[in-house]
Amino acid sequence: MNLIIADNNIDYAARLSAVIAQSYKHSFSITVFSEEQKLAQFLHKNSVNVLLADISLANAIMESSNIGLVLVLVENNELLLDIKLKDYQIINKYQRVSKIVQRIFDYYADSNPGNFYTLKTRETSKIIVCFSPGGGVGKSTIAIAMACKYTMLGHRAFYLNLEKFSSTGTFFKAGSGKGMSELLKCLHQGSELELKIKSLCRQDTATGVLFFSQPDNLLDIEAVTVDDLRQIISGLISCSLCEYLIVDTPADISATNMELLDLADQLVIISDVSKTNQQRLQQLENAAQVFAAHRHKTGLIINKASIGNPLKTKAHILARIPLMQIDDPGDLAVYIAQNCPIKLIC
């Protein structure tokens, strides 16, 4: 996306440009102007997607028809008293850069509902689907530990929780804000998906893992269709947010889960050594239409493992995680990532 930052305070414009370029290098191509005349000359000859300009450069804004979206930088949300600027969106210039970028994505998506804007060519992303035939095995903990391990190795990892009862808020300081519910709403309204994904994406400060805040309504995930799922996965991959997408699935053989198994570059089954879950694992392995078709890309992580109770399996074992006495789920996931060898897909 072409982004022009224009402000007569060159120090502010340079700092803002540097931070955006460093943190969102896959999304923006940035040009900076501090003089109105040079800005006007550039806009006369070139088309731009987004112009982020201080109110002091209003004349250059109004004289150009080559701008897709104009966002006016103001101090302390001051009102745009100039009647000629009343139709432009405003952004408070003195706030966190991440908030400014979120507003850019939001406003651009809202102003281009039918225009599927493609961001810069993505790097290839790997889809890793974490599945368990039964609950209580620590699947979400292992999925997040895998995401943490990737970030520790210097990769970008996104954790996507599709469970009906999401545990995202247990592991990450998700706080309040828009998340999966807003994404699904935008999806059904036909909003520009990639930019909405960018604006709704959050990053855990402790681990660096990317994620969406958990749904506001339990029924939101229940209503996700196979087509919805395809669009979400495609959008996440297309906008170059991550190199590894770790998908945490519910423990059922639904149409959406079957679609995920087909989409996965790697299927990671997580089980413990309890008799109940051993039996469930055997049922899964004996289900030819589920397991056999994906055997070539399937690995097993045995959680809460013990030496005296081995697990019989046909799957390739990626890791054995011992039972640990760590109460905080987030701390447990990080500890596993730091201390337990897991064979990761590269």
LOMARTOR-546279 format. One record per residue (C-alpha): x, y, z; residue in one letter. Coordinates in steps of 0.02 Angstrom, whole numbers. Layout:
BEGIN
<atom c1="X" c2="Y" c3="Z" res="A"/>
...
END
This chain:
BEGIN
<atom c1="0" c2="0" c3="0" res="M"/>
<atom c1="68" c2="172" c3="-47" res="N"/>
<atom c1="65" c2="282" c3="108" res="L"/>
<atom c1="111" c2="466" c3="106" res="I"/>
<atom c1="152" c2="547" c3="274" res="I"/>
<atom c1="148" c2="736" c3="263" res="A"/>
<atom c1="184" c2="850" c3="410" res="D"/>
<atom c1="276" c2="1015" c3="423" res="N"/>
<atom c1="357" c2="946" c3="581" res="N"/>
<atom c1="490" c2="844" c3="492" res="I"/>
<atom c1="549" c2="760" c3="653" res="D"/>
<atom c1="374" c2="693" c3="688" res="Y"/>
<atom c1="351" c2="634" c3="509" res="A"/>
<atom c1="521" c2="549" c3="506" res="A"/>
<atom c1="493" c2="459" c3="672" res="R"/>
<atom c1="319" c2="401" c3="624" res="L"/>
<atom c1="382" c2="340" c3="456" res="S"/>
<atom c1="528" c2="246" c3="535" res="A"/>
<atom c1="419" c2="153" c3="660" res="V"/>
<atom c1="287" c2="104" c3="531" res="I"/>
<atom c1="421" c2="48" c3="408" res="A"/>
<atom c1="505" c2="-60" c3="541" res="Q"/>
<atom c1="348" c2="-141" c3="612" res="S"/>
<atom c1="240" c2="-153" c3="455" res="Y"/>
<atom c1="368" c2="-172" c3="316" res="K"/>
<atom c1="260" c2="-299" c3="223" res="H"/>
<atom c1="112" c2="-180" c3="214" res="S"/>
<atom c1="173" c2="-6" c3="168" res="F"/>
<atom c1="281" c2="86" c3="45" res="S"/>
<atom c1="307" c2="255" c3="130" res="I"/>
<atom c1="352" c2="428" c3="64" res="T"/>
<atom c1="374" c2="578" c3="180" res="V"/>
<atom c1="345" c2="763" c3="142" res="F"/>
<atom c1="364" c2="915" c3="253" res="S"/>
<atom c1="337" c2="1053" c3="124" res="E"/>
<atom c1="165" c2="1088" c3="50" res="E"/>
<atom c1="230" c2="1137" c3="-122" res="Q"/>
<atom c1="329" c2="976" c3="-146" res="K"/>
<atom c1="182" c2="874" c3="-84" res="L"/>
<atom c1="65" c2="960" c3="-208" res="A"/>
<atom c1="186" c2="928" c3="-351" res="Q"/>
<atom c1="201" c2="744" c3="-307" res="F"/>
<atom c1="12" c2="721" c3="-293" res="L"/>
<atom c1="-14" c2="807" c3="-460" res="H"/>
<atom c1="91" c2="674" c3="-547" res="K"/>
<atom c1="61" c2="518" c3="-441" res="N"/>
<atom c1="-83" c2="419" c3="-370" res="S"/>
<atom c1="-76" c2="360" c3="-189" res="V"/>
<atom c1="-180" c2="240" c3="-86" res="N"/>
<atom c1="-176" c2="336" c3="79" res="V"/>
<atom c1="-122" c2="512" c3="124" res="L"/>
<atom c1="-91" c2="541" c3="309" res="L"/>
<atom c1="-70" c2="730" c3="321" res="A"/>
<atom c1="-63" c2="863" c3="453" res="D"/>
<atom c1="-206" c2="988" c3="447" res="I"/>
<atom c1="-81" c2="1126" c3="407" res="S"/>
<atom c1="-57" c2="1051" c3="233" res="L"/>
<atom c1="-241" c2="1060" c3="189" res="A"/>
<atom c1="-223" c2="1155" c3="26" res="N"/>
<atom c1="-118" c2="1018" c3="-54" res="A"/>
<atom c1="-248" c2="891" c3="1" res="I"/>
<atom c1="-394" c2="981" c3="-77" res="M"/>
<atom c1="-308" c2="1018" c3="-242" res="E"/>
<atom c1="-274" c2="835" c3="-284" res="S"/>
<atom c1="-392" c2="703" c3="-354" res="S"/>
<atom c1="-261" c2="564" c3="-354" res="N"/>
<atom c1="-284" c2="511" c3="-172" res="I"/>
<atom c1="-380" c2="353" c3="-127" res="G"/>
<atom c1="-405" c2="398" c3="56" res="L"/>
<atom c1="-363" c2="557" c3="152" res="V"/>
<atom c1="-334" c2="548" c3="339" res="L"/>
<atom c1="-302" c2="712" c3="428" res="V"/>
<atom c1="-181" c2="717" c3="575" res="L"/>
<atom c1="-240" c2="828" c3="717" res="V"/>
<atom c1="-187" c2="863" c3="895" res="E"/>
<atom c1="-301" c2="806" c3="1037" res="N"/>
<atom c1="-443" c2="765" c3="915" res="N"/>
<atom c1="-471" c2="950" c3="878" res="E"/>
<atom c1="-620" c2="985" c3="767" res="L"/>
<atom c1="-595" c2="1016" c3="582" res="L"/>
<atom c1="-663" c2="1193" c3="577" res="L"/>
<atom c1="-627" c2="1216" c3="392" res="D"/>
<atom c1="-789" c2="1168" c3="304" res="I"/>
<atom c1="-688" c2="1103" c3="156" res="K"/>
<atom c1="-612" c2="968" c3="267" res="L"/>
<atom c1="-771" c2="913" c3="353" res="K"/>
<atom c1="-786" c2="752" c3="252" res="D"/>
<atom c1="-613" c2="687" c3="296" res="Y"/>
<atom c1="-575" c2="562" c3="434" res="Q"/>
<atom c1="-464" c2="625" c3="574" res="I"/>
<atom c1="-329" c2="537" c3="674" res="I"/>
<atom c1="-251" c2="599" c3="835" res="N"/>
<atom c1="-66" c2="614" c3="792" res="K"/>
<atom c1="-2" c2="594" c3="970" res="Y"/>
<atom c1="-49" c2="415" c3="1012" res="Q"/>
<atom c1="32" c2="245" c3="995" res="R"/>
<atom c1="89" c2="207" c3="818" res="V"/>
<atom c1="-3" c2="40" c3="823" res="S"/>
<atom c1="-165" c2="136" c3="851" res="K"/>
<atom c1="-129" c2="250" c3="704" res="I"/>
<atom c1="-95" c2="101" c3="592" res="V"/>
<atom c1="-253" c2="16" c3="652" res="Q"/>
<atom c1="-353" c2="171" c3="604" res="R"/>
<atom c1="-273" c2="172" c3="431" res="I"/>
<atom c1="-323" c2="-8" c3="400" res="F"/>
<atom c1="-498" c2="18" c3="470" res="D"/>
<atom c1="-534" c2="174" c3="368" res="Y"/>
<atom c1="-461" c2="101" c3="209" res="Y"/>
<atom c1="-562" c2="-59" c3="226" res="A"/>
<atom c1="-722" c2="40" c3="260" res="D"/>
<atom c1="-695" c2="152" c3="108" res="S"/>
<atom c1="-658" c2="6" c3="-8" res="N"/>
<atom c1="-788" c2="-129" c3="34" res="P"/>
<atom c1="-788" c2="-203" c3="-139" res="G"/>
<atom c1="-606" c2="-182" c3="-182" res="N"/>
<atom c1="-500" c2="-331" c3="-132" res="F"/>
<atom c1="-335" c2="-244" c3="-103" res="Y"/>
<atom c1="-185" c2="-360" c3="-112" res="T"/>
<atom c1="-40" c2="-318" c3="1" res="L"/>
<atom c1="140" c2="-350" c3="-48" res="K"/>
<atom c1="186" c2="-523" c3="-108" res="T"/>
<atom c1="186" c2="-637" c3="42" res="R"/>
<atom c1="315" c2="-758" c3="98" res="E"/>
<atom c1="255" c2="-937" c3="100" res="T"/>
<atom c1="161" c2="-974" c3="261" res="S"/>
<atom c1="145" c2="-1145" c3="340" res="K"/>
<atom c1="-20" c2="-1200" c3="415" res="I"/>
<atom c1="-3" c2="-1310" c3="570" res="I"/>
<atom c1="-166" c2="-1383" c3="635" res="V"/>
<atom c1="-170" c2="-1443" c3="816" res="C"/>
<atom c1="-304" c2="-1573" c3="848" res="F"/>
<atom c1="-353" c2="-1691" c3="988" res="S"/>
<atom c1="-485" c2="-1827" c3="989" res="P"/>
<atom c1="-525" c2="-1784" c3="1170" res="G"/>
<atom c1="-525" c2="-1638" c3="1290" res="G"/>
<atom c1="-413" c2="-1604" c3="1438" res="G"/>
<atom c1="-250" c2="-1659" c3="1356" res="V"/>
<atom c1="-172" c2="-1486" c3="1355" res="G"/>
<atom c1="-196" c2="-1457" c3="1168" res="K"/>
<atom c1="-207" c2="-1267" c3="1181" res="S"/>
<atom c1="-54" c2="-1261" c3="1293" res="T"/>
<atom c1="48" c2="-1361" c3="1167" res="I"/>
<atom c1="-18" c2="-1260" c3="1020" res="A"/>
<atom c1="34" c2="-1097" c3="1103" res="I"/>
<atom c1="201" c2="-1174" c3="1155" res="A"/>
<atom c1="233" c2="-1214" c3="972" res="M"/>
<atom c1="191" c2="-1034" c3="923" res="A"/>
<atom c1="307" c2="-970" c3="1060" res="C"/>
<atom c1="446" c2="-1085" c3="1001" res="K"/>
<atom c1="434" c2="-1014" c3="826" res="Y"/>
<atom c1="445" c2="-835" c3="890" res="T"/>
<atom c1="594" c2="-881" c3="998" res="M"/>
<atom c1="679" c2="-943" c3="840" res="L"/>
<atom c1="649" c2="-774" c3="757" res="G"/>
<atom c1="495" c2="-820" c3="654" res="H"/>
<atom c1="324" c2="-736" c3="648" res="R"/>
<atom c1="190" c2="-850" c3="719" res="A"/>
<atom c1="2" c2="-825" c3="728" res="F"/>
<atom c1="-107" c2="-924" c3="850" res="Y"/>
<atom c1="-285" c2="-947" c3="785" res="L"/>
<atom c1="-407" c2="-1020" c3="911" res="N"/>
<atom c1="-564" c2="-1097" c3="834" res="L"/>
<atom c1="-626" c2="-1184" c3="991" res="E"/>
<atom c1="-806" c2="-1151" c3="1038" res="K"/>
<atom c1="-747" c2="-1110" c3="1214" res="F"/>
<atom c1="-592" c2="-1008" c3="1178" res="S"/>
<atom c1="-448" c2="-1004" c3="1302" res="S"/>
<atom c1="-352" c2="-865" c3="1214" res="T"/>
<atom c1="-382" c2="-744" c3="1357" res="G"/>
<atom c1="-308" c2="-870" c3="1479" res="T"/>
<atom c1="-140" c2="-871" c3="1391" res="F"/>
<atom c1="-126" c2="-693" c3="1326" res="F"/>
<atom c1="-167" c2="-526" c3="1404" res="K"/>
<atom c1="-303" c2="-500" c3="1275" res="A"/>
<atom c1="-392" c2="-364" c3="1371" res="G"/>
<atom c1="-539" c2="-279" c3="1288" res="S"/>
<atom c1="-559" c2="-237" c3="1106" res="G"/>
<atom c1="-614" c2="-308" c3="941" res="K"/>
<atom c1="-566" c2="-483" c3="892" res="G"/>
<atom c1="-639" c2="-641" c3="815" res="M"/>
<atom c1="-819" c2="-579" c3="830" res="S"/>
<atom c1="-779" c2="-420" c3="736" res="E"/>
<atom c1="-683" c2="-518" c3="603" res="L"/>
<atom c1="-831" c2="-632" c3="572" res="L"/>
<atom c1="-948" c2="-483" c3="566" res="K"/>
<atom c1="-838" c2="-398" c3="435" res="C"/>
<atom c1="-828" c2="-560" c3="337" res="L"/>
<atom c1="-1017" c2="-572" c3="322" res="H"/>
<atom c1="-1033" c2="-388" c3="279" res="Q"/>
<atom c1="-912" c2="-403" c3="135" res="G"/>
<atom c1="-782" c2="-285" c3="207" res="S"/>
<atom c1="-603" c2="-291" c3="141" res="E"/>
<atom c1="-541" c2="-441" c3="238" res="L"/>
<atom c1="-352" c2="-424" c3="232" res="E"/>
<atom c1="-352" c2="-248" c3="301" res="L"/>
<atom c1="-476" c2="-294" c3="438" res="K"/>
<atom c1="-364" c2="-439" c3="487" res="I"/>
<atom c1="-218" c2="-318" c3="501" res="K"/>
<atom c1="-317" c2="-199" c3="610" res="S"/>
<atom c1="-387" c2="-335" c3="724" res="L"/>
<atom c1="-224" c2="-431" c3="746" res="C"/>
<atom c1="-143" c2="-416" c3="917" res="R"/>
<atom c1="29" c2="-464" c3="979" res="Q"/>
<atom c1="69" c2="-535" c3="1149" res="D"/>
<atom c1="203" c2="-426" c3="1226" res="T"/>
<atom c1="283" c2="-568" c3="1325" res="A"/>
<atom c1="301" c2="-696" c3="1184" res="T"/>
<atom c1="281" c2="-600" c3="1021" res="G"/>
<atom c1="143" c2="-719" c3="964" res="V"/>
<atom c1="6" c2="-642" c3="856" res="L"/>
<atom c1="-177" c2="-680" c3="890" res="F"/>
<atom c1="-357" c2="-619" c3="885" res="F"/>
<atom c1="-449" c2="-578" c3="1046" res="S"/>
<atom c1="-573" c2="-714" c3="1091" res="Q"/>
<atom c1="-754" c2="-701" c3="1029" res="P"/>
<atom c1="-879" c2="-594" c3="1123" res="D"/>
<atom c1="-1017" c2="-721" c3="1090" res="N"/>
<atom c1="-1001" c2="-911" c3="1105" res="L"/>
<atom c1="-1115" c2="-933" c3="955" res="L"/>
<atom c1="-1000" c2="-837" c3="838" res="D"/>
<atom c1="-879" c2="-983" c3="815" res="I"/>
<atom c1="-1023" c2="-1107" c3="810" res="E"/>
<atom c1="-1090" c2="-1017" c3="656" res="A"/>
<atom c1="-926" c2="-1022" c3="557" res="V"/>
<atom c1="-949" c2="-1113" c3="392" res="T"/>
<atom c1="-821" c2="-1202" c3="284" res="V"/>
<atom c1="-823" c2="-1053" c3="165" res="D"/>
<atom c1="-795" c2="-933" c3="311" res="D"/>
<atom c1="-647" c2="-1038" c3="366" res="L"/>
<atom c1="-569" c2="-1038" c3="194" res="R"/>
<atom c1="-583" c2="-849" c3="183" res="Q"/>
<atom c1="-507" c2="-822" c3="356" res="I"/>
<atom c1="-360" c2="-939" c3="323" res="I"/>
<atom c1="-332" c2="-865" c3="149" res="S"/>
<atom c1="-339" c2="-689" c3="219" res="G"/>
<atom c1="-215" c2="-726" c3="358" res="L"/>
<atom c1="-92" c2="-802" c3="236" res="I"/>
<atom c1="-114" c2="-670" c3="101" res="S"/>
<atom c1="-78" c2="-521" c3="212" res="C"/>
<atom c1="96" c2="-586" c3="262" res="S"/>
<atom c1="66" c2="-575" c3="448" res="L"/>
<atom c1="154" c2="-736" c3="489" res="C"/>
<atom c1="269" c2="-873" c3="428" res="E"/>
<atom c1="181" c2="-1003" c3="534" res="Y"/>
<atom c1="-6" c2="-1010" c3="567" res="L"/>
<atom c1="-47" c2="-1123" c3="714" res="I"/>
<atom c1="-232" c2="-1170" c3="716" res="V"/>
<atom c1="-308" c2="-1233" c3="879" res="D"/>
<atom c1="-461" c2="-1337" c3="835" res="T"/>
<atom c1="-608" c2="-1407" c3="935" res="P"/>
<atom c1="-609" c2="-1593" c3="974" res="A"/>
<atom c1="-736" c2="-1650" c3="844" res="D"/>
<atom c1="-745" c2="-1716" c3="667" res="I"/>
<atom c1="-846" c2="-1574" c3="592" res="S"/>
<atom c1="-848" c2="-1509" c3="413" res="A"/>
<atom c1="-738" c2="-1362" c3="462" res="T"/>
<atom c1="-611" c2="-1476" c3="548" res="N"/>
<atom c1="-605" c2="-1591" c3="398" res="M"/>
<atom c1="-571" c2="-1438" c3="290" res="E"/>
<atom c1="-430" c2="-1387" c3="407" res="L"/>
<atom c1="-352" c2="-1560" c3="395" res="L"/>
<atom c1="-349" c2="-1540" c3="206" res="D"/>
<atom c1="-275" c2="-1364" c3="215" res="L"/>
<atom c1="-140" c2="-1409" c3="342" res="A"/>
<atom c1="44" c2="-1422" c3="296" res="D"/>
<atom c1="64" c2="-1517" c3="459" res="Q"/>
<atom c1="-65" c2="-1602" c3="570" res="L"/>
<atom c1="-13" c2="-1613" c3="752" res="V"/>
<atom c1="-116" c2="-1731" c3="859" res="I"/>
<atom c1="-101" c2="-1701" c3="1045" res="I"/>
<atom c1="-145" c2="-1835" c3="1171" res="S"/>
<atom c1="-100" c2="-1888" c3="1346" res="D"/>
<atom c1="-70" c2="-2064" c3="1413" res="V"/>
<atom c1="-238" c2="-2088" c3="1500" res="S"/>
<atom c1="-333" c2="-2245" c3="1450" res="K"/>
<atom c1="-481" c2="-2142" c3="1391" res="T"/>
<atom c1="-378" c2="-2036" c3="1273" res="N"/>
<atom c1="-275" c2="-2186" c3="1215" res="Q"/>
<atom c1="-437" c2="-2267" c3="1160" res="Q"/>
<atom c1="-493" c2="-2108" c3="1072" res="R"/>
<atom c1="-326" c2="-2095" c3="983" res="L"/>
<atom c1="-342" c2="-2275" c3="922" res="Q"/>
<atom c1="-516" c2="-2236" c3="855" res="Q"/>
<atom c1="-446" c2="-2087" c3="762" res="L"/>
<atom c1="-302" c2="-2187" c3="689" res="E"/>
<atom c1="-422" c2="-2323" c3="632" res="N"/>
<atom c1="-535" c2="-2197" c3="543" res="A"/>
<atom c1="-464" c2="-2213" c3="368" res="A"/>
<atom c1="-557" c2="-2062" c3="299" res="Q"/>
<atom c1="-484" c2="-1952" c3="436" res="V"/>
<atom c1="-311" c2="-2016" c3="481" res="F"/>
<atom c1="-248" c2="-2122" c3="336" res="A"/>
<atom c1="-272" c2="-1984" c3="207" res="A"/>
<atom c1="-163" c2="-1867" c3="310" res="H"/>
<atom c1="-37" c2="-1991" c3="380" res="R"/>
<atom c1="106" c2="-1918" c3="277" res="H"/>
<atom c1="94" c2="-1750" c3="365" res="K"/>
<atom c1="39" c2="-1807" c3="538" res="T"/>
<atom c1="140" c2="-1804" c3="698" res="G"/>
<atom c1="96" c2="-1842" c3="878" res="L"/>
<atom c1="142" c2="-1746" c3="1035" res="I"/>
<atom c1="117" c2="-1846" c3="1194" res="I"/>
<atom c1="79" c2="-1726" c3="1336" res="N"/>
<atom c1="89" c2="-1765" c3="1522" res="K"/>
<atom c1="197" c2="-1914" c3="1475" res="A"/>
<atom c1="264" c2="-2039" c3="1600" res="S"/>
<atom c1="396" c2="-2174" c3="1579" res="I"/>
<atom c1="290" c2="-2312" c3="1653" res="G"/>
<atom c1="139" c2="-2288" c3="1540" res="N"/>
<atom c1="192" c2="-2290" c3="1356" res="P"/>
<atom c1="69" c2="-2239" c3="1220" res="L"/>
<atom c1="35" c2="-2358" c3="1075" res="K"/>
<atom c1="19" c2="-2262" c3="913" res="T"/>
<atom c1="44" c2="-2273" c3="725" res="K"/>
<atom c1="92" c2="-2090" c3="714" res="A"/>
<atom c1="265" c2="-2014" c3="706" res="H"/>
<atom c1="305" c2="-1943" c3="879" res="I"/>
<atom c1="359" c2="-1761" c3="878" res="L"/>
<atom c1="384" c2="-1741" c3="1065" res="A"/>
<atom c1="351" c2="-1814" c3="1236" res="R"/>
<atom c1="307" c2="-1678" c3="1360" res="I"/>
<atom c1="320" c2="-1729" c3="1544" res="P"/>
<atom c1="190" c2="-1682" c3="1672" res="L"/>
<atom c1="237" c2="-1515" c3="1751" res="M"/>
<atom c1="178" c2="-1423" c3="1906" res="Q"/>
<atom c1="160" c2="-1247" c3="1837" res="I"/>
<atom c1="-4" c2="-1164" c3="1880" res="D"/>
<atom c1="-9" c2="-1019" c3="1757" res="D"/>
<atom c1="-55" c2="-1082" c3="1581" res="P"/>
<atom c1="45" c2="-946" c3="1494" res="G"/>
<atom c1="201" c2="-982" c3="1598" res="D"/>
<atom c1="180" c2="-1168" c3="1563" res="L"/>
<atom c1="171" c2="-1140" c3="1375" res="A"/>
<atom c1="328" c2="-1032" c3="1379" res="V"/>
<atom c1="421" c2="-1159" c3="1487" res="Y"/>
<atom c1="378" c2="-1299" c3="1365" res="I"/>
<atom c1="437" c2="-1192" c3="1220" res="A"/>
<atom c1="601" c2="-1154" c3="1306" res="Q"/>
<atom c1="641" c2="-1325" c3="1380" res="N"/>
<atom c1="555" c2="-1464" c3="1284" res="C"/>
<atom c1="622" c2="-1522" c3="1114" res="P"/>
<atom c1="482" c2="-1522" c3="985" res="I"/>
<atom c1="513" c2="-1570" c3="804" res="K"/>
<atom c1="446" c2="-1418" c3="712" res="L"/>
<atom c1="404" c2="-1406" c3="528" res="I"/>
<atom c1="521" c2="-1287" c3="437" res="C"/>
END
